[in-house]
Amino acid sequence: MIRCEGISHAIGGVKILHDVSLDLPKGGVTALIGPNGAGKSTLLSLIARLIPLQSGRITVEDRDLSQMRGDDLARTRAILTQSVDIAPRLTVEQLVGFGRYSHSKGRPTDACRTMIDRAIARFDLQDLRTRMIDTLSGGQRQRALIAMIYAQDSGYLLLDEPLNNLDIAASRSLMRHLVELARDEARTVLIVLHDVNYACAYADRIVAMSGGRVVAQGPPAEIVTATLLSDVFNTDATVEHLAGRPVILV
């Protein structure tokens, strides 16, 4: 479990998070939703230890995040941010291999090669293995990037809006891969999503944020209502239910 206690954060003197306390259970897919500026990406970055904690405390499996060594941290959580700079002339296999650096320090072992093969297979990249990254479609590139962080073999995968600029087919495929990963391997996926319908369709749990605060959390069917959409997104939309999950009609 990831536990956030009393997290506040400011950027340039502007308060982004206000005393956020939150327990993120182990296993399954948890989606962070909310309008632009709600603090979702900032919270994810703090959990990933990409930016320093200003106040409060974050623990992962009862271990203080601020006290974890770099290698231990890399083996505990893997992060994919919105902006990833990668060399375009890498092959998919080479990119995925970067996910093993905390284990191999640049000298891949047999275990590393096995994990690279497993990651490539898990995200259906076998036919793309020798392709250069700059020849891939947006959806293929995102699958390769997530295969890279999967190859870290960390218990927690943190993803910041990975569906950005993907079409419906690529988005559905990627979310199905993540759900299967969480289910089959007991991994924990924490994902920031812009589209609430994708959160409703694929997440086991949703955390809704607004104004730097957590305003609701729980299974999609329990918390996603017309009232929540009005309060969080300032929009009036109809919410129906299909196969036990809410669907927002636009």
Backbone as CSV, one residue per row, in Angstrom:
resi,resn,N_x,N_y,N_z,CA_x,CA_y,CA_z,C_x,C_y,C_z
1,MET,0.835,-1.200,0.000,0.000,0.000,0.000,0.872,1.253,0.000
2,ILE,0.408,2.257,-0.718,1.033,3.575,-0.673,0.181,4.458,0.234
3,ARG,0.809,5.082,1.208,0.085,5.958,2.133,0.646,7.380,2.058
4,CYS,-0.230,8.319,1.782,0.134,9.738,1.781,-0.505,10.380,3.011
5,GLU,0.292,11.106,3.787,-0.197,11.712,5.014,0.148,13.198,5.042
6,GLY,-0.878,14.032,5.015,-0.702,15.467,5.166,0.181,16.096,4.108
7,ILE,-0.023,15.719,2.835,0.826,16.223,1.754,0.338,17.585,1.269
8,SER,1.185,18.584,1.395,0.933,19.895,0.801,2.124,20.248,-0.081
9,HIS,1.851,20.993,-1.140,2.937,21.326,-2.074,2.615,22.643,-2.769
10,ALA,3.644,23.468,-2.927,3.491,24.747,-3.623,4.547,24.857,-4.711
11,ILE,4.175,25.518,-5.784,5.106,25.792,-6.883,5.072,27.293,-7.152
12,GLY,6.227,27.929,-7.023,6.290,29.370,-7.229,5.393,30.143,-6.289
13,GLY,5.237,29.635,-5.085,4.392,30.304,-4.102,2.916,30.005,-4.231
14,VAL,2.535,29.225,-5.251,1.125,28.876,-5.470,0.873,27.477,-4.917
15,LYS,-0.092,27.345,-4.035,-0.408,26.059,-3.412,-1.057,25.141,-4.439
16,ILE,-0.449,23.978,-4.662,-0.964,23.000,-5.618,-1.715,21.881,-4.910
17,LEU,-1.188,21.427,-3.776,-1.831,20.381,-2.981,-2.075,20.912,-1.571
18,HIS,-3.212,20.539,-1.005,-3.592,21.036,0.311,-3.860,19.855,1.250
19,ASP,-2.888,19.521,2.075,-3.089,18.546,3.155,-3.765,17.267,2.650
20,VAL,-3.173,16.650,1.635,-3.741,15.432,1.051,-3.325,14.213,1.872
21,SER,-4.296,13.472,2.341,-4.057,12.188,3.005,-4.843,11.126,2.246
22,LEU,-4.161,10.036,1.911,-4.749,9.078,0.977,-4.058,7.734,1.117
23,ASP,-4.837,6.665,1.155,-4.305,5.313,1.102,-4.616,4.711,-0.256
24,LEU,-3.581,4.247,-0.947,-3.738,3.618,-2.247,-3.464,2.128,-2.077
25,PRO,-4.498,1.299,-2.173,-4.326,-0.120,-1.871,-3.432,-0.834,-2.874
26,LYS,-2.845,-1.908,-2.419,-1.983,-2.720,-3.268,-2.852,-3.544,-4.210
27,GLY,-2.421,-3.637,-5.470,-3.129,-4.432,-6.450,-4.173,-3.639,-7.205
28,GLY,-4.454,-4.061,-8.433,-5.496,-3.441,-9.228,-5.077,-2.129,-9.866
29,VAL,-6.052,-1.472,-10.477,-5.844,-0.207,-11.182,-6.579,0.899,-10.446
30,THR,-5.838,1.920,-10.016,-6.428,3.104,-9.399,-6.221,4.289,-10.327
31,ALA,-7.297,4.981,-10.658,-7.227,6.131,-11.561,-7.372,7.423,-10.781
32,LEU,-6.482,8.372,-11.040,-6.606,9.731,-10.524,-7.293,10.577,-11.591
33,ILE,-8.423,11.183,-11.241,-9.146,12.020,-12.189,-9.352,13.408,-11.578
34,GLY,-9.673,14.350,-12.427,-9.927,15.714,-11.975,-9.630,16.686,-13.094
35,PRO,-10.070,17.928,-12.966,-9.830,18.931,-14.012,-8.362,19.322,-14.080
36,ASN,-7.999,20.046,-15.118,-6.646,20.574,-15.220,-6.337,21.426,-13.989
37,GLY,-5.127,21.243,-13.429,-4.733,22.012,-12.265,-5.214,21.448,-10.942
38,ALA,-5.803,20.240,-10.963,-6.320,19.651,-9.727,-5.214,19.143,-8.819
39,GLY,-4.014,18.926,-9.368,-2.899,18.434,-8.568,-2.576,16.971,-8.791
40,LYS,-3.202,16.349,-9.781,-3.016,14.914,-10.032,-1.575,14.571,-10.366
41,SER,-1.006,15.259,-11.346,0.360,14.965,-11.775,1.378,15.316,-10.696
42,THR,1.102,16.381,-9.950,2.004,16.749,-8.850,2.017,15.651,-7.786
43,LEU,0.844,15.147,-7.436,0.774,14.067,-6.452,1.502,12.830,-6.961
44,LEU,1.301,12.488,-8.236,1.975,11.320,-8.801,3.488,11.506,-8.769
45,SER,3.956,12.708,-9.087,5.398,12.982,-9.078,5.984,12.890,-7.676
46,LEU,5.217,13.304,-6.674,5.681,13.192,-5.291,5.760,11.724,-4.871
47,ILE,4.767,10.937,-5.270,4.778,9.510,-4.949,5.941,8.818,-5.642
48,ALA,6.271,9.291,-6.845,7.397,8.711,-7.585,8.752,9.230,-7.100
49,ARG,8.737,10.242,-6.248,9.920,10.936,-5.742,10.692,11.622,-6.874
50,LEU,9.946,12.126,-7.834,10.552,12.916,-8.907,10.786,14.353,-8.456
51,ILE,9.972,14.808,-7.512,10.150,16.133,-6.927,10.189,15.968,-5.412
52,PRO,10.919,16.844,-4.717,11.068,16.677,-3.263,9.783,16.984,-2.515
53,LEU,9.570,16.233,-1.465,8.415,16.423,-0.599,8.634,17.668,0.258
54,GLN,7.657,18.559,0.260,7.755,19.782,1.057,7.158,19.622,2.444
55,SER,6.105,18.853,2.546,5.502,18.606,3.858,4.729,17.295,3.793
56,GLY,4.554,16.690,4.968,3.841,15.425,5.022,4.775,14.237,4.888
57,ARG,4.192,13.087,4.654,4.957,11.835,4.613,4.313,10.878,3.624
58,ILE,5.153,10.145,2.889,4.680,9.118,1.968,5.404,7.822,2.295
59,THR,4.651,6.748,2.467,5.248,5.439,2.704,4.766,4.457,1.642
60,VAL,5.648,3.538,1.304,5.320,2.451,0.387,5.620,1.151,1.111
61,GLU,4.580,0.350,1.311,4.737,-0.890,2.089,5.378,-0.579,3.449
62,ASP,4.914,0.475,4.082,5.373,0.908,5.415,6.819,1.403,5.437
63,ARG,7.410,1.627,4.282,8.766,2.172,4.208,8.684,3.641,3.816
64,ASP,9.392,4.477,4.539,9.388,5.911,4.267,10.045,6.171,2.910
65,LEU,9.279,6.764,2.006,9.775,6.995,0.650,11.045,7.839,0.644
66,SER,11.110,8.829,1.524,12.258,9.735,1.528,13.542,9.052,1.982
67,GLN,13.424,7.911,2.654,14.593,7.210,3.171,15.066,6.078,2.278
68,MET,14.341,5.803,1.214,14.697,4.670,0.355,15.868,5.019,-0.547
69,ARG,16.803,4.093,-0.686,17.924,4.265,-1.611,17.423,4.195,-3.044
70,GLY,18.209,4.765,-3.958,17.799,4.849,-5.349,17.458,3.513,-5.971
71,ASP,18.316,2.513,-5.767,18.064,1.199,-6.360,16.816,0.554,-5.771
72,ASP,16.643,0.706,-4.451,15.449,0.152,-3.814,14.196,0.826,-4.355
73,LEU,14.283,2.134,-4.539,13.142,2.878,-5.062,12.796,2.404,-6.464
74,ALA,13.815,2.227,-7.311,13.591,1.796,-8.689,12.956,0.414,-8.751
75,ARG,13.263,-0.419,-7.781,12.705,-1.761,-7.771,11.349,-1.821,-7.088
76,THR,10.956,-0.706,-6.481,9.658,-0.629,-5.815,8.608,0.002,-6.710
77,ARG,8.992,1.065,-7.412,8.043,1.753,-8.280,8.695,2.122,-9.593
78,ALA,7.894,2.133,-10.658,8.352,2.567,-11.974,7.411,3.666,-12.441
79,ILE,7.953,4.695,-13.086,7.177,5.874,-13.442,7.299,6.184,-14.928
80,LEU,6.168,6.513,-15.548,6.155,7.027,-16.911,5.480,8.387,-16.882
81,THR,6.255,9.448,-17.144,5.727,10.804,-17.130,5.104,11.141,-18.478
82,GLN,4.485,12.313,-18.556,3.874,12.726,-19.815,4.919,12.999,-20.882
83,SER,6.056,13.541,-20.487,7.114,13.880,-21.441,8.307,12.959,-21.209
84,VAL,8.607,12.157,-22.213,9.727,11.226,-22.118,10.651,11.480,-23.302
85,ASP,11.904,11.853,-23.018,12.891,12.075,-24.072,13.666,10.785,-24.298
86,ILE,13.521,10.221,-25.473,14.249,9.000,-25.804,14.893,9.163,-27.174
87,ALA,16.012,8.487,-27.356,16.710,8.541,-28.637,15.852,7.859,-29.700
88,PRO,15.533,8.548,-30.789,14.610,7.976,-31.778,15.158,6.752,-32.498
89,ARG,16.488,6.585,-32.532,17.060,5.466,-33.280,17.362,4.263,-32.405
90,LEU,16.706,4.193,-31.259,16.740,2.974,-30.466,15.733,1.981,-31.033
91,THR,16.028,0.696,-30.908,15.027,-0.305,-31.227,14.117,-0.504,-30.018
92,VAL,12.985,-1.136,-30.255,12.071,-1.445,-29.152,12.781,-2.295,-28.105
93,GLU,13.536,-3.277,-28.542,14.244,-4.145,-27.594,15.246,-3.354,-26.754
94,GLN,15.961,-2.430,-27.380,16.924,-1.617,-26.634,16.213,-0.722,-25.621
95,LEU,15.090,-0.133,-26.038,14.328,0.726,-25.123,13.854,-0.070,-23.915
96,VAL,13.257,-1.217,-24.153,12.758,-2.041,-23.052,13.912,-2.436,-22.132
97,GLY,15.085,-2.658,-22.722,16.253,-3.029,-21.926,16.668,-1.975,-20.924
98,PHE,16.355,-0.705,-21.187,16.689,0.349,-20.229,15.970,0.143,-18.895
99,GLY,14.830,-0.537,-18.943,14.097,-0.798,-17.720,14.835,-1.714,-16.757
100,ARG,15.874,-2.354,-17.220,16.630,-3.285,-16.370,17.867,-2.642,-15.753
101,TYR,18.059,-1.331,-15.955,19.325,-0.724,-15.528,19.547,-0.830,-14.021
102,SER,18.494,-0.662,-13.230,18.681,-0.727,-11.779,19.104,-2.117,-11.323
103,HIS,18.864,-3.103,-12.174,19.261,-4.471,-11.852,20.644,-4.806,-12.425
104,SER,20.907,-4.314,-13.644,22.102,-4.767,-14.368,23.247,-3.770,-14.374
105,LYS,22.943,-2.479,-14.130,23.943,-1.404,-14.234,24.656,-1.434,-15.593
106,GLY,23.877,-1.740,-16.641,24.430,-1.738,-17.992,25.035,-3.051,-18.431
107,ARG,25.026,-4.058,-17.570,25.545,-5.377,-17.929,24.432,-6.408,-17.778
108,PRO,23.609,-6.565,-18.817,22.436,-7.435,-18.716,22.807,-8.877,-18.371
109,THR,22.063,-9.429,-17.449,22.220,-10.830,-17.058,21.197,-11.679,-17.801
110,ASP,21.279,-12.989,-17.619,20.274,-13.869,-18.209,18.888,-13.526,-17.682
111,ALA,18.807,-13.172,-16.390,17.523,-12.788,-15.813,16.984,-11.523,-16.479
112,CYS,17.873,-10.584,-16.799,17.457,-9.357,-17.489,16.916,-9.679,-18.872
113,ARG,17.621,-10.527,-19.598,17.172,-10.872,-20.948,15.832,-11.605,-20.914
114,THR,15.647,-12.433,-19.897,14.363,-13.119,-19.751,13.245,-12.122,-19.489
115,MET,13.524,-11.120,-18.642,12.507,-10.123,-18.326,12.203,-9.237,-19.530
116,ILE,13.205,-8.928,-20.316,12.983,-8.132,-21.537,12.069,-8.900,-22.483
117,ASP,12.342,-10.202,-22.659,11.484,-11.030,-23.515,10.052,-11.054,-22.979
118,ARG,9.936,-11.156,-21.674,8.618,-11.209,-21.040,7.862,-9.900,-21.241
119,ALA,8.560,-8.777,-21.105,7.920,-7.475,-21.291,7.467,-7.287,-22.731
120,ILE,8.296,-7.687,-23.665,7.950,-7.560,-25.086,6.722,-8.403,-25.409
121,ALA,6.665,-9.607,-24.842,5.511,-10.478,-25.073,4.271,-9.934,-24.375
122,ARG,4.418,-9.445,-23.161,3.278,-8.954,-22.370,2.549,-7.834,-23.094
123,PHE,3.294,-6.969,-23.795,2.684,-5.828,-24.472,2.616,-6.009,-25.996
124,ASP,2.646,-7.275,-26.428,2.428,-7.621,-27.842,3.354,-6.847,-28.779
125,LEU,4.644,-6.846,-28.441,5.621,-6.096,-29.235,6.568,-7.012,-30.013
126,GLN,6.248,-8.305,-30.089,7.177,-9.241,-30.722,7.499,-8.844,-32.160
127,ASP,6.481,-8.457,-32.914,6.697,-8.111,-34.325,7.396,-6.764,-34.491
128,LEU,7.494,-6.003,-33.400,8.113,-4.676,-33.456,9.484,-4.664,-32.793
129,ARG,9.950,-5.789,-32.358,11.143,-5.884,-31.516,12.349,-5.154,-32.096
130,THR,12.569,-5.262,-33.395,13.758,-4.664,-34.012,13.450,-3.330,-34.702
131,ARG,12.218,-2.843,-34.569,11.854,-1.559,-35.185,12.425,-0.400,-34.380
132,MET,12.791,0.677,-35.065,13.239,1.892,-34.409,12.040,2.640,-33.814
133,ILE,12.273,3.286,-32.691,11.194,3.970,-31.993,10.529,5.020,-32.870
134,ASP,11.320,5.709,-33.699,10.735,6.785,-34.513,9.915,6.268,-35.697
135,THR,9.814,4.954,-35.853,8.971,4.394,-36.920,7.644,3.869,-36.372
136,LEU,7.425,3.996,-35.061,6.230,3.440,-34.441,5.078,4.433,-34.439
137,SER,3.879,3.903,-34.382,2.705,4.761,-34.178,2.671,5.206,-32.726
138,GLY,1.772,6.144,-32.425,1.669,6.630,-31.055,1.331,5.523,-30.072
139,GLY,0.385,4.662,-30.440,-0.006,3.578,-29.556,1.096,2.563,-29.367
140,GLN,1.816,2.251,-30.440,2.926,1.308,-30.344,4.038,1.876,-29.465
141,ARG,4.302,3.157,-29.612,5.352,3.793,-28.805,4.986,3.767,-27.324
142,GLN,3.715,4.045,-27.000,3.304,4.021,-25.603,3.414,2.616,-25.024
143,ARG,3.050,1.617,-25.806,3.187,0.243,-25.322,4.650,-0.096,-25.072
144,ALA,5.542,0.384,-25.946,6.973,0.130,-25.755,7.495,0.817,-24.501
145,LEU,7.040,2.041,-24.260,7.478,2.770,-23.063,6.980,2.089,-21.789
146,ILE,5.741,1.630,-21.807,5.218,0.954,-20.624,5.880,-0.412,-20.448
147,ALA,6.217,-1.071,-21.558,6.982,-2.318,-21.451,8.330,-2.058,-20.792
148,MET,8.924,-0.907,-21.079,10.202,-0.551,-20.457,10.065,-0.437,-18.941
149,ILE,9.035,0.276,-18.466,8.915,0.416,-17.017,8.426,-0.887,-16.383
150,TYR,7.657,-1.681,-17.126,7.269,-3.007,-16.633,8.501,-3.872,-16.400
151,ALA,9.496,-3.741,-17.289,10.714,-4.552,-17.190,11.518,-4.240,-15.932
152,GLN,11.242,-3.105,-15.284,11.896,-2.818,-14.005,11.520,-3.844,-12.940
153,ASP,10.403,-4.530,-13.186,9.915,-5.550,-12.261,9.564,-4.939,-10.909
154,SER,8.945,-3.757,-10.955,8.515,-3.061,-9.744,7.072,-3.423,-9.423
155,GLY,6.739,-3.364,-8.151,5.377,-3.698,-7.749,4.363,-2.634,-8.114
156,TYR,4.827,-1.360,-8.219,3.939,-0.240,-8.486,4.331,0.437,-9.794
157,LEU,3.356,0.579,-10.701,3.566,1.290,-11.955,2.764,2.585,-11.905
158,LEU,3.448,3.710,-12.083,2.831,5.030,-12.008,2.841,5.648,-13.401
159,LEU,1.666,5.969,-13.919,1.538,6.434,-15.299,0.797,7.765,-15.336
160,ASP,1.417,8.765,-15.951,0.818,10.093,-16.019,0.230,10.336,-17.403
161,GLU,-1.090,10.208,-17.498,-1.852,10.446,-18.724,-1.252,9.724,-19.936
162,PRO,-1.118,8.397,-19.878,-0.516,7.664,-21.000,-1.404,7.594,-22.236
163,LEU,-2.684,7.981,-22.119,-3.585,7.916,-23.278,-3.564,9.189,-24.111
164,ASN,-2.796,10.186,-23.683,-2.733,11.433,-24.448,-2.357,11.169,-25.904
165,ASN,-3.125,11.740,-26.814,-2.852,11.678,-28.253,-3.005,10.288,-28.847
166,LEU,-3.657,9.363,-28.123,-3.927,8.045,-28.684,-5.360,7.979,-29.198
167,ASP,-5.581,7.233,-30.288,-6.942,7.062,-30.779,-7.670,6.026,-29.929
168,ILE,-8.939,5.807,-30.211,-9.752,4.956,-29.363,-9.247,3.521,-29.336
169,ALA,-8.792,3.012,-30.487,-8.311,1.622,-30.529,-7.052,1.459,-29.681
170,ALA,-6.105,2.398,-29.833,-4.858,2.316,-29.065,-5.124,2.508,-27.578
171,SER,-6.047,3.406,-27.234,-6.370,3.655,-25.824,-6.993,2.423,-25.185
172,ARG,-7.951,1.807,-25.867,-8.607,0.614,-25.328,-7.614,-0.523,-25.182
173,SER,-6.755,-0.689,-26.175,-5.758,-1.762,-26.125,-4.816,-1.571,-24.945
174,LEU,-4.337,-0.346,-24.754,-3.397,-0.079,-23.668,-4.055,-0.306,-22.310
175,MET,-5.271,0.151,-22.140,-5.949,-0.032,-20.857,-6.216,-1.513,-20.586
176,ARG,-6.564,-2.278,-21.612,-6.762,-3.721,-21.412,-5.466,-4.395,-20.981
177,HIS,-4.352,-3.991,-21.577,-3.059,-4.545,-21.185,-2.767,-4.257,-19.708
178,LEU,-3.069,-3.039,-19.276,-2.789,-2.664,-17.884,-3.688,-3.423,-16.910
179,VAL,-4.963,-3.585,-17.259,-5.876,-4.336,-16.411,-5.425,-5.793,-16.290
180,GLU,-5.031,-6.383,-17.412,-4.566,-7.770,-17.392,-3.290,-7.905,-16.581
181,LEU,-2.404,-6.929,-16.704,-1.158,-6.942,-15.939,-1.448,-6.912,-14.440
182,ALA,-2.321,-6.011,-14.028,-2.658,-5.912,-12.603,-3.308,-7.191,-12.107
183,ARG,-4.169,-7.764,-12.926,-4.894,-8.973,-12.523,-3.987,-10.201,-12.500
184,ASP,-3.196,-10.384,-13.546,-2.422,-11.616,-13.695,-1.180,-11.657,-12.813
185,GLU,-0.590,-10.479,-12.532,0.687,-10.456,-11.832,0.638,-9.701,-10.504
186,ALA,-0.555,-9.372,-10.068,-0.729,-8.672,-8.789,0.103,-7.395,-8.724
187,ARG,0.260,-6.714,-9.870,0.910,-5.405,-9.875,-0.113,-4.338,-9.492
188,THR,0.389,-3.201,-9.062,-0.453,-2.059,-8.721,-0.220,-0.970,-9.765
189,VAL,-1.277,-0.542,-10.418,-1.191,0.507,-11.439,-1.901,1.744,-10.917
190,LEU,-1.165,2.839,-10.814,-1.728,4.141,-10.447,-1.607,5.029,-11.671
191,ILE,-2.743,5.460,-12.209,-2.741,6.110,-13.511,-3.555,7.399,-13.476
192,VAL,-2.968,8.463,-13.991,-3.691,9.721,-14.166,-4.404,9.659,-15.514
193,LEU,-5.720,9.864,-15.485,-6.512,9.796,-16.711,-7.284,11.088,-16.924
194,HIS,-7.265,11.543,-18.159,-7.999,12.747,-18.530,-9.455,12.418,-18.850
195,ASP,-9.678,11.254,-19.444,-11.014,10.840,-19.856,-11.653,10.018,-18.743
196,VAL,-12.703,10.563,-18.134,-13.328,9.892,-16.996,-13.991,8.585,-17.416
197,ASN,-14.477,8.497,-18.652,-15.095,7.251,-19.097,-14.101,6.094,-19.121
198,TYR,-12.839,6.374,-19.445,-11.834,5.304,-19.402,-11.583,4.883,-17.953
199,ALA,-11.586,5.830,-17.053,-11.432,5.491,-15.636,-12.601,4.630,-15.168
200,CYS,-13.804,4.997,-15.572,-14.980,4.229,-15.179,-14.955,2.821,-15.756
201,ALA,-14.477,2.683,-16.985,-14.521,1.400,-17.670,-13.452,0.429,-17.191
202,TYR,-12.282,0.948,-16.790,-11.152,0.051,-16.551,-10.607,0.062,-15.127
203,ALA,-10.838,1.099,-14.370,-10.226,1.189,-13.040,-11.030,0.404,-12.005
204,ASP,-10.323,-0.157,-11.044,-10.972,-0.787,-9.899,-11.398,0.270,-8.884
205,ARG,-10.659,1.376,-8.878,-10.887,2.416,-7.878,-10.550,3.760,-8.506
206,ILE,-11.294,4.769,-8.137,-11.065,6.121,-8.645,-10.808,7.053,-7.467
207,VAL,-9.840,7.939,-7.651,-9.613,9.036,-6.714,-9.877,10.326,-7.483
208,ALA,-10.887,11.074,-7.066,-11.238,12.332,-7.740,-10.632,13.496,-6.967
209,MET,-9.945,14.392,-7.705,-9.299,15.532,-7.089,-9.827,16.837,-7.686
210,SER,-9.836,17.847,-6.852,-10.224,19.182,-7.311,-9.564,20.203,-6.401
211,GLY,-8.967,21.225,-6.993,-8.354,22.281,-6.211,-7.279,21.802,-5.257
212,GLY,-6.556,20.751,-5.642,-5.469,20.241,-4.811,-5.911,19.399,-3.641
213,ARG,-7.177,18.964,-3.658,-7.709,18.147,-2.574,-8.383,16.894,-3.138
214,VAL,-8.410,15.836,-2.359,-9.172,14.641,-2.707,-10.609,14.869,-2.274
215,VAL,-11.543,14.776,-3.241,-12.946,15.048,-2.925,-13.798,13.785,-2.916
216,ALA,-13.315,12.704,-3.509,-14.055,11.446,-3.491,-13.104,10.325,-3.871
217,GLN,-13.373,9.149,-3.355,-12.581,7.975,-3.717,-13.414,6.731,-3.478
218,GLY,-13.176,5.722,-4.339,-13.906,4.469,-4.211,-14.117,3.836,-5.571
219,PRO,-14.866,2.720,-5.627,-15.162,2.073,-6.912,-15.934,3.022,-7.820
220,PRO,-15.717,2.936,-9.130,-16.410,3.852,-10.048,-17.919,3.873,-9.870
221,ALA,-18.531,2.705,-9.692,-19.992,2.637,-9.596,-20.527,3.361,-8.372
222,GLU,-19.673,3.525,-7.363,-20.123,4.155,-6.125,-19.936,5.669,-6.122
223,ILE,-18.921,6.168,-6.820,-18.628,7.603,-6.664,-18.906,8.451,-7.898
224,VAL,-18.953,7.844,-9.091,-19.129,8.650,-10.308,-20.614,8.884,-10.532
225,THR,-21.036,10.094,-10.223,-22.437,10.506,-10.346,-22.489,11.865,-11.036
226,ALA,-23.683,12.250,-11.409,-23.864,13.580,-12.001,-23.440,14.667,-11.015
227,THR,-23.689,14.438,-9.732,-23.293,15.420,-8.712,-21.776,15.557,-8.654
228,LEU,-21.057,14.425,-8.700,-19.591,14.496,-8.684,-19.078,15.271,-9.892
229,LEU,-19.638,14.997,-11.063,-19.188,15.685,-12.274,-19.437,17.184,-12.172
230,SER,-20.552,17.544,-11.576,-20.859,18.967,-11.396,-19.902,19.608,-10.399
231,ASP,-19.651,18.914,-9.290,-18.803,19.480,-8.242,-17.335,19.551,-8.665
232,VAL,-16.848,18.511,-9.360,-15.422,18.418,-9.684,-15.088,19.092,-11.004
233,PHE,-15.934,18.859,-12.018,-15.619,19.354,-13.358,-16.483,20.548,-13.774
234,ASN,-17.417,20.938,-12.912,-18.296,22.071,-13.214,-19.021,21.867,-14.542
235,THR,-19.550,20.663,-14.727,-20.286,20.362,-15.950,-21.503,19.515,-15.596
236,ASP,-22.585,19.724,-16.340,-23.764,18.885,-16.119,-23.791,17.827,-17.217
237,ALA,-23.710,16.584,-16.816,-23.715,15.466,-17.746,-24.542,14.350,-17.139
238,THR,-25.112,13.553,-18.004,-25.929,12.427,-17.571,-25.045,11.205,-17.363
239,VAL,-25.262,10.501,-16.264,-24.514,9.282,-15.977,-25.474,8.107,-16.019
240,GLU,-25.211,7.158,-16.903,-25.964,5.914,-16.961,-25.058,4.780,-16.491
241,HIS,-25.628,3.584,-16.372,-24.833,2.434,-15.960,-24.978,1.317,-16.988
242,LEU,-23.844,0.721,-17.317,-23.802,-0.371,-18.285,-22.912,-1.458,-17.709
243,ALA,-23.444,-2.651,-17.579,-22.702,-3.793,-17.032,-22.079,-3.446,-15.671
244,GLY,-22.826,-2.678,-14.891,-22.387,-2.366,-13.535,-21.396,-1.245,-13.420
245,ARG,-21.080,-0.581,-14.533,-20.129,0.535,-14.500,-20.781,1.798,-15.048
246,PRO,-20.429,2.952,-14.477,-21.023,4.205,-14.959,-20.489,4.595,-16.331
247,VAL,-21.347,5.201,-17.108,-20.975,5.737,-18.430,-21.479,7.170,-18.489
248,ILE,-20.595,8.085,-18.830,-20.957,9.499,-18.911,-21.392,9.806,-20.342
249,LEU,-22.596,10.287,-20.496,-23.112,10.631,-21.817,-22.779,12.077,-22.135
250,VAL,-22.192,12.293,-23.315,-21.785,13.642,-23.688,-22.527,14.084,-24.946
